[in-house]
Amino acid sequence: MNTLISFLKVLLQMAPHLVDTVAAAYGKWRQLGNDKDGDVQKLITNVREGRFDEIDDAIDDKIDGLDLPEK
Amino acid sequence: MKKILWFFLALVVLLVGCGVPSEEVIIRDATVAANAAALSIESAQSAAEALYQTEQELVLYSTSKQMGATKESVRLAVESVRRKWEPVKELFTQARDIHSKLALAVNTADTMNIGQLSADLARVHNQIATAMAEARGRIVGIK
């Protein structure tokens, strides 16, 4: 924060018309940083794998349990 | 000379300061889009699993009631259903792979690749939707 204040002081002396722009940019940057904590910002890194193999196994068990001749 | 140096320093800090929000916005939006895509794929996958199981059970039931049915004939009928679903399962594998790459691109702020990967994911998502519609049509037609 001290660095920012020092920077703004220098900027105020050398380019006063840019102070508002820099302050607005810094405010926006902080706001975006705080928003990172929201749930919507937590990146899902893995889509779960399908259960297709489990379904196959369950169907195979049902076929094995049928009251039918093997061939 | 010192004033010029200060001005240059201030300009660099200003440019960096203005640049960060722009990239932050891209990453934030990409994160939300990638999360929405992940949830949408998982939702489609859950529906696909239900359809996959339903189609196999319907074929199992109808084949087992036929005259001269055997376990082998039922297995063959069920295997034919599984073969029809192989392209759909492959699409879900592709979607998972692309999403994984997209998540990596978002995590590393690789803004050059985020757009292309998002487009790839949307294309595969559309293919999944088409394949699911075909599967629904097949299931309705099973007697």
Backbone of each chain as ProteinMPNN parsed JSONL, in Angstrom:
{"seq_chain_A": "MNTLISFLKVLLQMAPHLVDTVAAAYGKWRQLGNDKDGDVQKLITNVREGRFDEIDDAIDDKIDGLDLPEK", "coords_chain_A": {"N_chain_A": [[0.833, -1.204, 0.0], [1.973, 1.203, 0.78], [3.753, 1.564, -1.276], [2.032, 2.019, -3.34], [0.854, 4.435, -2.559], [3.092, 6.089, -2.597], [3.646, 5.939, -5.289], [1.333, 7.143, -6.331], [1.671, 9.693, -5.339], [3.919, 10.57, -6.724], [2.906, 10.4, -9.253], [0.864, 12.264, -9.073], [2.299, 14.586, -8.964], [3.675, 14.557, -11.391], [1.962, 13.744, -13.473], [-0.873, 14.686, -13.146], [-3.394, 14.382, -14.34], [-3.717, 11.697, -14.745], [-4.236, 10.417, -12.402], [-6.859, 9.725, -11.494], [-7.53, 7.724, -13.316], [-5.663, 5.732, -12.764], [-6.323, 5.161, -10.104], [-8.915, 4.192, -10.417], [-8.383, 1.936, -11.952], [-6.852, 0.474, -10.133], [-8.771, 0.036, -8.119], [-10.584, -1.571, -9.525], [-8.994, -3.765, -10.029], [-8.56, -4.724, -7.423], [-11.171, -5.352, -6.725], [-11.731, -7.426, -8.515], [-9.893, -9.254, -7.6], [-10.928, -9.868, -5.061], [-13.303, -11.064, -5.813], [-12.508, -13.536, -6.541], [-12.84, -15.329, -4.518], [-15.404, -16.218, -4.572], [-17.842, -18.866, -5.152], [-18.376, -19.35, -7.841], [-16.035, -18.794, -9.022], [-14.356, -20.859, -8.506], [-12.495, -23.103, -10.091], [-13.545, -25.906, -11.929], [-11.731, -28.725, -12.321], [-11.804, -31.302, -13.209], [-13.919, -33.305, -15.117], [-16.257, -35.7, -14.176], [-15.759, -39.227, -14.716], [-17.645, -41.437, -16.863], [-20.205, -43.867, -15.872], [-20.386, -46.088, -17.385], [-19.146, -48.614, -17.629], [-19.777, -49.795, -15.183], [-22.509, -50.037, -15.488], [-22.599, -51.87, -17.585], [-21.552, -54.12, -16.272], [-23.598, -54.598, -14.41], [-25.715, -55.22, -16.111], [-24.695, -57.514, -17.323], [-24.692, -59.215, -15.122], [-27.424, -59.48, -14.779], [-28.122, -60.834, -17.094], [-26.756, -63.22, -16.684], [-28.284, -64.153, -14.613], [-30.664, -64.865, -15.784], [-33.391, -67.067, -16.47], [-32.68, -69.003, -18.559], [-31.447, -71.216, -21.156], [-27.894, -71.659, -21.648], [-26.895, -71.808, -24.315]], "CA_chain_A": [[0.0, 0.0, 0.0], [2.877, 2.355, 0.809], [4.298, 1.727, -2.624], [0.976, 2.615, -4.169], [0.719, 5.848, -2.172], [4.279, 6.778, -3.126], [3.456, 6.022, -6.735], [0.3, 8.145, -6.613], [2.254, 11.01, -5.054], [4.779, 10.903, -7.875], [2.024, 10.592, -10.41], [0.148, 13.522, -8.858], [3.225, 15.683, -9.297], [4.149, 14.518, -12.772], [0.882, 13.591, -14.456], [-2.079, 14.708, -12.305], [-4.61, 13.977, -15.073], [-3.804, 10.23, -14.803], [-4.47, 9.856, -11.067], [-8.178, 9.087, -11.419], [-7.502, 6.495, -14.116], [-4.897, 4.728, -12.018], [-7.101, 4.79, -8.922], [-10.028, 3.356, -10.884], [-7.816, 0.646, -12.366], [-6.475, -0.249, -8.918], [-10.017, -0.392, -7.479], [-11.124, -2.671, -10.307], [-8.095, -4.899, -9.797], [-8.85, -5.254, -6.087], [-12.509, -5.948, -6.757], [-11.614, -8.714, -9.199], [-9.158, -10.143, -6.703], [-11.836, -10.316, -4.003], [-14.323, -11.931, -6.392], [-11.957, -14.882, -6.735], [-13.255, -16.22, -3.432], [-16.759, -16.691, -4.803], [-17.913, -20.245, -5.64], [-18.38, -19.401, -9.294], [-14.658, -18.636, -9.478], [-13.564, -22.063, -8.212], [-12.438, -23.829, -11.36], [-13.713, -27.366, -11.938], [-10.601, -29.185, -13.137], [-12.06, -32.643, -13.744], [-15.284, -33.785, -15.344], [-16.218, -37.093, -13.712], [-15.851, -40.25, -15.761], [-18.958, -42.075, -16.936], [-20.371, -45.14, -15.163], [-20.831, -47.034, -18.416], [-18.63, -49.959, -17.324], [-20.568, -50.321, -14.062], [-23.81, -50.423, -16.05], [-22.355, -53.122, -18.326], [-21.413, -55.209, -15.294], [-24.917, -54.878, -13.834], [-26.511, -55.89, -17.154], [-24.125, -58.867, -17.454], [-25.192, -59.996, -13.984], [-28.841, -59.788, -15.041], [-28.167, -61.879, -18.125], [-26.328, -64.461, -16.024], [-29.35, -64.61, -13.733], [-31.876, -65.221, -16.536], [-33.749, -68.485, -16.472], [-32.601, -69.41, -19.973], [-30.257, -72.044, -21.409], [-26.716, -70.872, -22.041], [-26.846, -71.713, -25.787]], "C_chain_A": [[0.87, 1.258, 0.0], [3.452, 2.636, -0.563], [3.279, 2.415, -3.515], [0.837, 4.103, -3.865], [1.888, 6.659, -2.713], [4.125, 6.988, -4.63], [2.444, 7.109, -7.084], [0.822, 9.562, -6.359], [3.1, 11.475, -6.234], [3.908, 11.219, -9.084], [1.282, 11.921, -10.315], [1.015, 14.72, -9.248], [3.493, 15.732, -10.8], [3.041, 14.421, -13.816], [-0.454, 13.555, -13.716], [-3.342, 14.225, -13.021], [-4.778, 12.447, -15.123], [-4.176, 9.59, -13.458], [-5.799, 9.111, -10.981], [-8.19, 7.747, -12.157], [-6.796, 5.372, -13.36], [-5.682, 4.246, -10.805], [-8.26, 3.869, -9.314], [-9.534, 1.966, -11.271], [-7.451, -0.189, -11.146], [-7.72, -0.775, -8.195], [-10.612, -1.606, -8.183], [-10.314, -3.946, -10.07], [-8.368, -5.549, -8.444], [-10.199, -5.965, -6.059], [-12.462, -7.333, -7.393], [-10.893, -9.726, -8.324], [-10.058, -10.696, -5.609], [-12.878, -11.284, -4.541], [-13.834, -13.372, -6.565], [-12.461, -15.86, -5.68], [-14.661, -16.768, -3.628], [-16.752, -18.093, -5.385], [-17.768, -20.338, -7.149], [-16.957, -19.287, -9.851], [-13.808, -19.868, -9.216], [-13.619, -22.978, -9.433], [-12.62, -25.334, -11.159], [-12.631, -27.911, -12.867], [-10.835, -30.56, -13.747], [-13.544, -32.899, -13.915], [-15.27, -35.27, -14.969], [-16.355, -38.069, -14.885], [-17.229, -40.901, -15.719], [-18.985, -43.404, -16.194], [-20.748, -46.259, -16.133], [-20.36, -48.467, -18.118], [-19.425, -50.6, -16.181], [-21.929, -50.804, -14.562], [-23.672, -51.738, -16.815], [-22.283, -54.309, -17.363], [-22.775, -55.604, -14.722], [-25.797, -55.618, -14.844], [-26.017, -57.337, -17.34], [-24.618, -59.771, -16.324], [-26.644, -60.398, -14.207], [-28.964, -60.904, -16.063], [-27.787, -63.227, -17.512], [-27.458, -65.041, -15.166], [-30.634, -65.002, -14.461], [-32.121, -66.727, -16.488], [-33.827, -68.975, -17.918], [-31.407, -70.349, -20.136], [-29.096, -71.162, -21.871], [-26.669, -70.689, -23.552], [-28.074, -72.365, -26.407]], "O_chain_A": [[0.565, 2.242, -0.674], [3.617, 3.788, -0.963], [3.615, 3.274, -4.33], [0.718, 4.927, -4.772], [1.711, 7.766, -3.221], [4.428, 8.055, -5.165], [2.656, 7.896, -8.006], [0.466, 10.505, -7.067], [3.004, 12.62, -6.678], [4.15, 12.172, -9.824], [1.089, 12.616, -11.313], [0.532, 15.717, -9.784], [3.533, 16.805, -11.403], [3.171, 14.957, -14.916], [-1.101, 12.509, -13.663], [-4.259, 13.714, -12.379], [-5.842, 11.952, -15.495], [-4.402, 8.382, -13.378], [-5.859, 7.998, -10.458], [-8.776, 6.77, -11.691], [-7.259, 4.232, -13.32], [-5.701, 3.05, -10.512], [-8.545, 2.889, -8.626], [-10.17, 0.957, -10.967], [-7.696, -1.395, -11.109], [-7.722, -1.907, -7.713], [-11.082, -2.546, -7.541], [-10.86, -5.04, -9.932], [-8.403, -6.774, -8.332], [-10.351, -7.028, -5.457], [-13.063, -8.284, -6.894], [-11.238, -10.907, -8.308], [-9.959, -11.874, -5.266], [-13.298, -12.207, -3.844], [-14.629, -14.3, -6.716], [-12.506, -17.068, -5.913], [-15.068, -17.691, -2.922], [-15.786, -18.488, -6.037], [-17.14, -21.255, -7.678], [-16.704, -19.637, -11.003], [-12.659, -19.927, -9.654], [-14.661, -23.547, -9.756], [-11.945, -25.953, -10.336], [-12.614, -27.598, -14.057], [-10.148, -30.947, -14.692], [-14.329, -32.732, -12.982], [-14.381, -36.011, -15.39], [-16.982, -37.766, -15.9], [-17.892, -40.917, -14.683], [-17.943, -43.997, -15.919], [-21.356, -47.254, -15.739], [-21.106, -49.421, -18.337], [-19.709, -51.797, -16.209], [-22.436, -51.837, -14.124], [-24.527, -52.617, -16.706], [-22.874, -55.361, -17.608], [-23.072, -56.789, -14.567], [-26.535, -56.533, -14.478], [-26.816, -58.26, -17.493], [-24.923, -60.943, -16.543], [-27.05, -61.51, -13.871], [-29.794, -61.802, -15.926], [-28.419, -64.246, -17.789], [-27.573, -66.257, -15.012], [-31.595, -65.43, -13.821], [-31.192, -67.534, -16.468], [-34.898, -69.314, -18.422], [-30.462, -70.293, -19.349], [-29.294, -70.072, -22.408], [-26.437, -69.583, -24.041], [-28.211, -72.385, -27.63]]}, "seq_chain_B": "MKKILWFFLALVVLLVGCGVPSEEVIIRDATVAANAAALSIESAQSAAEALYQTEQELVLYSTSKQMGATKESVRLAVESVRRKWEPVKELFTQARDIHSKLALAVNTADTMNIGQLSADLARVHNQIATAMAEARGRIVGIK", "coords_chain_B": {"N_chain_B": [[16.811, 14.304, -16.111], [16.284, 12.513, -14.044], [13.595, 13.028, -13.709], [12.529, 12.11, -16.091], [13.078, 9.416, -15.842], [11.448, 8.751, -13.646], [8.98, 9.313, -14.767], [8.88, 7.41, -16.786], [8.918, 5.1, -15.225], [6.512, 5.424, -13.847], [4.763, 5.249, -15.985], [5.122, 2.616, -16.849], [4.217, 1.203, -14.602], [1.6, 2.09, -14.633], [0.663, 1.048, -17.064], [0.941, -1.689, -16.598], [-0.748, -1.876, -14.442], [-3.2, -1.257, -15.651], [-3.374, -3.34, -17.407], [-3.653, -5.717, -15.962], [-6.38, -5.974, -14.896], [-7.735, -6.414, -17.304], [-6.785, -8.899, -18.242], [-7.525, -10.38, -16.037], [-10.276, -10.237, -16.216], [-10.754, -11.712, -18.525], [-9.856, -14.258, -17.678], [-11.539, -14.694, -15.52], [-14.072, -14.773, -16.77], [-13.603, -16.936, -18.469], [-13.253, -18.94, -16.615], [-15.806, -19.149, -15.467], [-17.223, -19.929, -17.754], [-15.928, -22.361, -18.382], [-16.562, -23.847, -16.113], [-19.348, -23.938, -16.352], [-19.535, -25.429, -18.685], [-18.392, -27.847, -17.819], [-20.258, -28.707, -15.888], [-22.479, -28.966, -17.504], [-21.662, -30.996, -19.268], [-21.365, -33.111, -17.458], [-23.999, -33.352, -16.637], [-25.232, -34.098, -19.046], [-23.921, -36.489, -19.365], [-24.908, -37.985, -17.228], [-27.551, -38.256, -18.05], [-27.082, -39.703, -20.389], [-26.063, -42.077, -19.335], [-28.342, -43.07, -18.087], [-29.991, -43.488, -20.318], [-28.428, -45.34, -21.704], [-28.423, -47.553, -19.977], [-31.166, -48.057, -19.909], [-31.746, -48.683, -22.61], [-30.269, -51.043, -22.925], [-31.53, -52.709, -21.03], [-34.13, -52.845, -22.024], [-33.692, -54.149, -24.475], [-32.58, -56.474, -23.529], [-34.792, -57.541, -22.143], [-36.761, -57.789, -24.208], [-35.474, -59.536, -26.003], [-35.047, -61.763, -24.442], [-37.582, -62.756, -24.2], [-38.222, -63.826, -26.576], [-38.988, -66.612, -28.77], [-37.09, -69.54, -28.283], [-34.991, -68.228, -27.099], [-31.734, -67.681, -25.757], [-29.141, -67.36, -23.265], [-26.901, -66.598, -24.612], [-27.929, -65.471, -26.984], [-29.187, -63.264, -25.939], [-27.027, -61.913, -24.882], [-25.667, -61.274, -27.245], [-27.476, -59.507, -28.417], [-27.469, -57.442, -26.559], [-24.814, -56.701, -26.729], [-24.8, -55.531, -29.253], [-26.16, -53.189, -28.769], [-24.336, -51.933, -27.079], [-22.245, -51.504, -28.854], [-23.345, -49.549, -30.49], [-23.294, -47.425, -28.774], [-20.654, -46.841, -28.441], [-19.43, -44.656, -29.99], [-20.621, -42.503, -28.658], [-19.676, -42.703, -26.053], [-17.026, -42.251, -26.626], [-17.172, -39.579, -27.395], [-17.75, -38.367, -24.946], [-15.363, -38.923, -23.637], [-13.618, -37.402, -25.197], [-14.685, -34.859, -24.631], [-14.122, -34.651, -21.896], [-11.315, -34.664, -22.001], [-10.782, -32.318, -23.494], [-11.915, -30.435, -21.808], [-10.247, -30.71, -19.616], [-7.845, -29.736, -20.673], [-8.672, -27.147, -21.173], [-9.17, -26.238, -18.575], [-6.573, -26.273, -17.624], [-5.461, -24.324, -19.282], [-6.885, -22.106, -18.394], [-6.057, -22.01, -15.737], [-3.354, -21.444, -16.076], [-3.491, -19.061, -17.242], [-3.442, -18.991, -20.013], [-4.301, -17.344, -22.385], [-4.298, -17.394, -25.133], [-5.062, -19.94, -25.979], [-7.497, -20.453, -24.797], [-9.867, -19.606, -26.106], [-9.967, -21.235, -28.447], [-10.065, -23.815, -27.328], [-12.447, -23.64, -25.907], [-14.225, -23.397, -28.019], [-13.82, -25.879, -29.261], [-14.801, -27.541, -27.262], [-17.479, -26.785, -27.216], [-18.244, -27.686, -29.74], [-17.959, -30.506, -29.503], [-19.799, -30.878, -27.509], [-22.182, -30.285, -28.837], [-22.2, -32.417, -30.639], [-22.55, -34.501, -28.86], [-25.127, -33.927, -27.957], [-26.59, -34.38, -30.301], [-26.094, -37.125, -30.695], [-27.319, -38.141, -28.449], [-29.968, -37.531, -28.935], [-30.448, -39.22, -31.098], [-30.154, -41.684, -29.803], [-32.321, -41.598, -28.047], [-34.384, -41.723, -29.889], [-33.985, -44.316, -30.904], [-34.539, -45.85, -28.628], [-37.22, -45.331, -28.124], [-38.247, -46.646, -30.278], [-37.935, -49.341, -29.699], [-39.428, -52.507, -29.359]], "CA_chain_B": [[16.996, 12.874, -16.33], [15.571, 11.793, -12.989], [12.153, 13.167, -13.964], [12.186, 11.213, -17.201], [13.092, 8.067, -15.288], [10.225, 8.612, -12.843], [7.82, 9.28, -15.66], [8.892, 6.102, -17.437], [8.523, 4.125, -14.206], [5.075, 5.602, -13.615], [4.062, 4.765, -17.17], [5.174, 1.144, -16.818], [3.302, 0.744, -13.549], [0.241, 2.384, -15.096], [0.307, 0.082, -18.107], [0.758, -3.002, -15.954], [-1.955, -1.752, -13.625], [-4.377, -1.315, -16.525], [-3.38, -4.626, -18.103], [-4.058, -6.81, -15.075], [-7.813, -6.219, -14.899], [-8.173, -6.938, -18.584], [-6.52, -10.342, -18.243], [-8.341, -10.949, -14.966], [-11.648, -10.374, -16.714], [-10.75, -12.855, -19.457], [-9.713, -15.489, -16.904], [-12.758, -14.88, -14.733], [-15.131, -15.217, -17.681], [-13.252, -18.282, -18.954], [-13.502, -19.861, -15.495], [-17.252, -19.356, -15.373], [-17.626, -20.691, -18.951], [-15.402, -23.728, -18.254], [-17.363, -24.514, -15.082], [-20.676, -24.196, -16.921], [-19.367, -26.535, -19.635], [-18.154, -29.075, -17.043], [-21.525, -29.127, -15.283], [-23.358, -29.369, -18.602], [-21.199, -32.309, -19.745], [-21.706, -34.111, -16.43], [-25.447, -33.539, -16.682], [-25.507, -34.888, -20.258], [-23.389, -37.839, -19.13], [-25.869, -38.68, -16.363], [-28.691, -38.619, -18.911], [-26.612, -40.753, -21.298], [-25.98, -43.324, -18.56], [-29.711, -43.57, -17.902], [-30.444, -44.003, -21.617], [-27.598, -46.517, -22.003], [-28.938, -48.654, -19.163], [-32.543, -48.332, -20.332], [-31.736, -49.372, -23.908], [-29.789, -52.426, -22.725], [-32.53, -53.487, -20.298], [-35.254, -53.1, -22.934], [-33.256, -55.168, -25.436], [-32.454, -57.715, -22.735], [-36.136, -58.051, -21.856], [-37.45, -58.206, -25.44], [-34.777, -60.688, -26.585], [-35.214, -62.939, -23.576], [-38.956, -63.252, -24.339], [-38.401, -64.423, -27.908], [-38.946, -68.078, -28.826], [-35.749, -70.105, -28.43], [-33.97, -67.31, -26.561], [-30.697, -68.225, -24.868], [-28.318, -66.294, -22.676], [-25.981, -66.134, -25.646], [-28.633, -64.567, -27.905], [-29.422, -62.015, -25.201], [-25.721, -61.22, -24.818], [-25.371, -60.711, -28.575], [-28.363, -58.347, -28.619], [-26.981, -56.369, -25.676], [-23.534, -56.237, -27.294], [-25.072, -54.637, -30.391], [-26.496, -51.88, -28.164], [-23.084, -51.341, -26.578], [-21.455, -51.01, -30.002], [-23.955, -48.28, -30.94], [-22.954, -46.372, -27.818], [-19.203, -46.566, -28.393], [-19.101, -43.276, -30.404], [-21.085, -41.541, -27.639], [-18.696, -42.777, -24.949], [-15.811, -41.592, -27.134], [-17.417, -38.125, -27.336], [-17.587, -37.93, -23.549], [-13.916, -38.952, -23.356], [-13.064, -36.196, -25.847], [-15.133, -33.67, -23.882], [-13.332, -34.603, -20.643], [-9.926, -34.286, -22.34], [-10.75, -30.901, -23.881], [-12.167, -29.624, -20.614], [-9.032, -30.762, -18.807], [-6.895, -28.794, -21.294], [-9.225, -25.799, -20.963], [-8.92, -25.886, -17.169], [-5.137, -25.977, -17.522], [-5.248, -23.03, -19.948], [-7.424, -21.068, -17.497], [-5.174, -21.959, -14.556], [-2.055, -20.853, -16.424], [-3.786, -17.791, -17.933], [-3.021, -19.156, -21.406], [-5.453, -16.749, -23.068], [-4.242, -17.708, -26.569], [-5.709, -21.224, -26.255], [-8.8, -20.571, -24.14], [-10.939, -19.461, -27.1], [-10.021, -22.413, -29.319], [-10.51, -24.97, -26.536], [-13.878, -23.439, -25.615], [-14.944, -23.709, -29.261], [-13.747, -27.339, -29.426], [-15.696, -28.142, -26.277], [-18.857, -26.521, -27.673], [-18.496, -28.569, -30.894], [-18.174, -31.873, -28.996], [-21.063, -30.842, -26.754], [-23.252, -30.383, -29.838], [-22.203, -33.789, -31.155], [-23.152, -35.325, -27.804], [-26.574, -33.668, -27.966], [-27.14, -35.066, -31.475], [-26.019, -38.57, -30.439], [-28.324, -38.459, -27.423], [-31.282, -37.482, -29.593], [-30.544, -40.467, -31.871], [-30.357, -42.78, -28.844], [-33.716, -41.511, -27.578], [-35.209, -42.227, -30.999], [-33.84, -45.779, -30.937], [-35.188, -46.445, -27.455], [-38.663, -45.228, -28.339], [-38.609, -47.622, -31.315], [-37.764, -50.738, -29.244], [-40.717, -53.143, -29.004]], "C_chain_B": [[16.206, 12.059, -15.307], [14.057, 11.863, -13.209], [11.695, 12.23, -15.072], [12.116, 9.771, -16.706], [11.832, 7.799, -14.477], [8.985, 8.492, -13.735], [7.713, 7.921, -16.352], [8.416, 5.016, -16.467], [7.013, 4.184, -13.958], [4.272, 5.043, -14.782], [4.006, 3.241, -17.196], [4.177, 0.61, -15.793], [1.859, 0.956, -13.977], [-0.213, 1.354, -16.128], [0.064, -1.301, -17.517], [-0.529, -2.994, -15.145], [-3.216, -1.842, -14.452], [-4.49, -2.673, -17.196], [-3.92, -5.746, -17.249], [-5.565, -7.031, -15.072], [-8.303, -6.833, -16.202], [-7.954, -8.445, -18.651], [-7.362, -11.038, -17.18], [-9.765, -11.187, -15.439], [-11.749, -11.575, -17.651], [-10.725, -14.165, -18.677], [-10.981, -15.759, -16.095], [-13.891, -15.401, -15.61], [-14.869, -16.631, -18.184], [-13.507, -19.322, -17.866], [-14.983, -20.193, -15.393], [-17.728, -20.222, -16.551], [-17.169, -22.146, -18.85], [-16.2, -24.504, -17.209], [-18.749, -24.87, -15.609], [-20.602, -25.383, -17.883], [-19.188, -27.855, -18.892], [-19.467, -29.607, -16.463], [-22.493, -29.631, -16.344], [-22.971, -30.753, -19.139], [-21.568, -33.397, -18.737], [-23.198, -34.406, -16.426], [-25.837, -34.399, -17.885], [-25.043, -36.323, -20.065], [-24.33, -38.651, -18.233], [-27.082, -39.132, -17.177], [-28.295, -39.758, -19.849], [-26.532, -42.094, -20.576], [-27.368, -43.933, -18.37], [-30.241, -44.17, -19.2], [-29.724, -45.303, -21.978], [-28.135, -47.735, -21.254], [-30.339, -49.055, -19.635], [-32.562, -49.118, -21.647], [-31.285, -50.825, -23.742], [-30.858, -53.274, -22.033], [-33.728, -53.811, -21.179], [-34.904, -54.201, -23.935], [-33.116, -56.519, -24.733], [-33.834, -58.353, -22.55], [-36.788, -58.593, -23.128], [-36.786, -59.441, -26.051], [-35.01, -61.948, -25.749], [-36.617, -63.537, -23.688], [-39.199, -63.913, -25.699], [-38.323, -65.946, -27.814], [-37.501, -68.536, -29.033], [-34.637, -69.215, -27.915], [-32.983, -68.053, -25.668], [-29.932, -67.038, -24.263], [-27.373, -65.72, -23.731], [-26.673, -65.152, -26.6], [-28.92, -63.218, -27.237], [-28.124, -61.202, -25.136], [-25.395, -60.559, -26.154], [-26.2, -59.451, -28.824], [-27.877, -57.155, -27.784], [-25.655, -55.804, -26.205], [-23.757, -55.274, -28.466], [-25.46, -53.241, -29.893], [-25.21, -51.182, -27.715], [-22.236, -50.786, -27.724], [-22.007, -49.675, -30.514], [-23.556, -47.118, -30.037], [-21.472, -46.023, -27.78], [-18.848, -45.143, -28.85], [-19.514, -42.222, -29.36], [-20.106, -41.514, -26.464], [-17.403, -42.074, -25.361], [-15.968, -40.07, -27.094], [-17.251, -37.596, -25.906], [-16.109, -37.935, -23.139], [-13.245, -37.719, -23.952], [-13.408, -34.941, -25.052], [-14.341, -33.52, -22.588], [-11.908, -34.132, -20.918], [-9.832, -32.794, -22.669], [-10.97, -30.019, -22.659], [-10.935, -29.579, -19.713], [-7.981, -29.772, -19.346], [-7.355, -27.348, -21.082], [-8.961, -25.335, -19.524], [-7.453, -25.522, -16.963], [-4.831, -24.606, -18.13], [-5.739, -21.888, -19.06], [-6.498, -20.891, -16.289], [-3.855, -21.268, -14.847], [-2.221, -19.539, -17.183], [-3.291, -17.82, -19.382], [-4.164, -18.66, -22.312], [-5.473, -17.056, -24.572], [-5.049, -18.964, -26.895], [-7.125, -21.342, -25.696], [-9.942, -20.528, -25.158], [-11.09, -20.702, -27.954], [-10.551, -23.632, -28.566], [-11.992, -24.856, -26.189], [-14.713, -23.797, -26.841], [-14.958, -25.219, -29.515], [-14.739, -28.036, -28.492], [-17.161, -27.964, -26.701], [-19.21, -27.45, -28.839], [-18.785, -30.0, -30.418], [-19.491, -31.949, -28.232], [-22.252, -30.958, -27.703], [-23.356, -31.796, -30.399], [-22.835, -34.747, -30.131], [-24.667, -35.162, -27.818], [-27.242, -34.397, -29.14], [-27.185, -36.581, -31.237], [-27.078, -38.994, -29.425], [-29.723, -38.471, -28.026], [-31.495, -38.758, -30.412], [-30.841, -41.648, -30.945], [-31.796, -42.782, -28.333], [-34.656, -42.079, -28.638], [-35.168, -43.743, -31.08], [-34.647, -46.416, -29.82], [-36.707, -46.422, -27.599], [-39.124, -46.29, -29.323], [-38.489, -49.081, -30.894], [-39.126, -51.317, -28.845], [-40.476, -54.366, -28.148]], "O_chain_B": [[15.556, 11.068, -15.639], [13.33, 10.906, -12.94], [10.618, 11.637, -15.002], [11.229, 9.008, -17.088], [11.219, 6.74, -14.608], [8.084, 7.69, -13.488], [6.628, 7.357, -16.491], [7.63, 4.139, -16.825], [6.334, 3.161, -13.87], [3.221, 4.434, -14.584], [2.976, 2.652, -17.522], [3.401, -0.304, -16.072], [0.996, 0.116, -13.72], [-1.336, 0.853, -16.067], [-0.886, -1.993, -17.884], [-1.297, -3.957, -15.152], [-4.202, -2.437, -14.017], [-5.594, -3.111, -17.521], [-4.586, -6.645, -17.763], [-6.006, -8.17, -15.23], [-9.194, -7.683, -16.193], [-8.844, -9.185, -19.072], [-7.851, -12.148, -17.392], [-10.384, -12.199, -15.111], [-12.7, -12.353, -17.583], [-11.488, -15.082, -18.981], [-11.439, -16.898, -15.995], [-14.585, -16.35, -15.244], [-15.795, -17.432, -18.313], [-13.923, -20.445, -18.153], [-15.368, -21.354, -15.252], [-18.534, -21.134, -16.369], [-17.921, -23.06, -19.188], [-16.484, -25.687, -17.398], [-19.263, -25.958, -15.35], [-21.489, -26.236, -17.898], [-19.764, -28.87, -19.283], [-19.751, -30.802, -16.537], [-23.23, -30.592, -16.124], [-23.837, -31.578, -19.43], [-22.027, -34.473, -19.118], [-23.618, -35.548, -16.24], [-26.659, -35.308, -17.77], [-25.684, -37.261, -20.538], [-24.525, -39.847, -18.446], [-27.574, -40.248, -17.011], [-29.083, -40.676, -20.079], [-26.89, -43.128, -21.14], [-27.548, -45.146, -18.478], [-30.866, -45.23, -19.19], [-30.332, -46.242, -22.49], [-28.283, -48.813, -21.829], [-30.653, -50.24, -19.746], [-33.299, -50.095, -21.784], [-31.857, -51.729, -24.351], [-31.069, -54.428, -22.406], [-34.283, -54.907, -21.103], [-35.721, -55.08, -24.209], [-33.485, -57.561, -25.274], [-34.013, -59.55, -22.772], [-37.305, -59.71, -23.14], [-37.484, -60.312, -26.569], [-35.15, -63.048, -26.283], [-36.828, -64.691, -23.317], [-40.262, -64.489, -25.936], [-37.689, -66.499, -26.916], [-36.781, -67.981, -29.863], [-33.47, -69.416, -28.252], [-33.365, -68.949, -24.916], [-30.066, -65.893, -24.694], [-27.084, -64.523, -23.745], [-26.094, -64.134, -26.981], [-28.898, -62.172, -27.886], [-28.122, -59.984, -25.31], [-24.908, -59.43, -26.196], [-25.705, -58.461, -29.364], [-27.876, -56.015, -28.247], [-25.406, -54.6, -26.139], [-22.999, -54.321, -28.648], [-25.127, -52.237, -30.521], [-25.027, -49.987, -27.948], [-21.596, -49.743, -27.591], [-21.252, -48.79, -30.916], [-23.488, -45.971, -30.478], [-21.076, -45.034, -27.165], [-18.055, -44.474, -28.188], [-18.853, -41.196, -29.2], [-19.756, -40.451, -25.951], [-16.767, -41.392, -24.556], [-15.012, -39.354, -26.794], [-16.688, -36.523, -25.688], [-15.659, -37.065, -22.392], [-12.417, -37.073, -23.309], [-12.561, -34.077, -24.824], [-13.938, -32.416, -22.219], [-11.357, -33.316, -20.179], [-8.935, -32.095, -22.196], [-10.309, -28.994, -22.487], [-10.62, -28.545, -19.123], [-7.32, -29.07, -18.58], [-6.546, -26.451, -20.844], [-8.578, -24.188, -19.291], [-7.128, -24.589, -16.229], [-4.053, -23.829, -17.577], [-5.103, -20.837, -18.977], [-6.199, -19.77, -15.877], [-3.296, -20.59, -13.984], [-1.257, -18.971, -17.696], [-2.794, -16.824, -19.907], [-4.887, -19.453, -22.916], [-6.523, -16.989, -25.21], [-5.655, -19.051, -27.963], [-7.87, -22.241, -26.086], [-10.876, -21.325, -25.079], [-12.205, -21.179, -28.17], [-11.374, -24.385, -29.085], [-12.71, -25.857, -26.177], [-15.769, -24.417, -26.725], [-15.975, -25.775, -29.931], [-15.42, -28.986, -28.878], [-17.974, -28.878, -26.56], [-20.335, -27.945, -28.923], [-19.739, -30.629, -30.875], [-20.205, -32.949, -28.298], [-23.222, -31.654, -27.402], [-24.454, -32.312, -30.61], [-23.557, -35.675, -30.495], [-25.404, -36.141, -27.703], [-28.326, -34.962, -28.991], [-28.183, -37.235, -31.539], [-27.658, -40.074, -29.534], [-30.556, -39.307, -27.677], [-32.592, -39.315, -30.42], [-31.671, -42.502, -31.258], [-32.415, -43.839, -28.202], [-35.595, -42.814, -28.33], [-36.195, -44.386, -31.299], [-35.353, -47.401, -30.035], [-37.39, -47.38, -27.237], [-40.247, -46.785, -29.229], [-38.892, -49.971, -31.642], [-39.879, -50.699, -28.092], [-41.428, -55.036, -27.748]]}, "name": "protein", "num_of_chains": 2, "seq": "MNTLISFLKVLLQMAPHLVDTVAAAYGKWRQLGNDKDGDVQKLITNVREGRFDEIDDAIDDKIDGLDLPEKMKKILWFFLALVVLLVGCGVPSEEVIIRDATVAANAAALSIESAQSAAEALYQTEQELVLYSTSKQMGATKESVRLAVESVRRKWEPVKELFTQARDIHSKLALAVNTADTMNIGQLSADLARVHNQIATAMAEARGRIVGIK"}
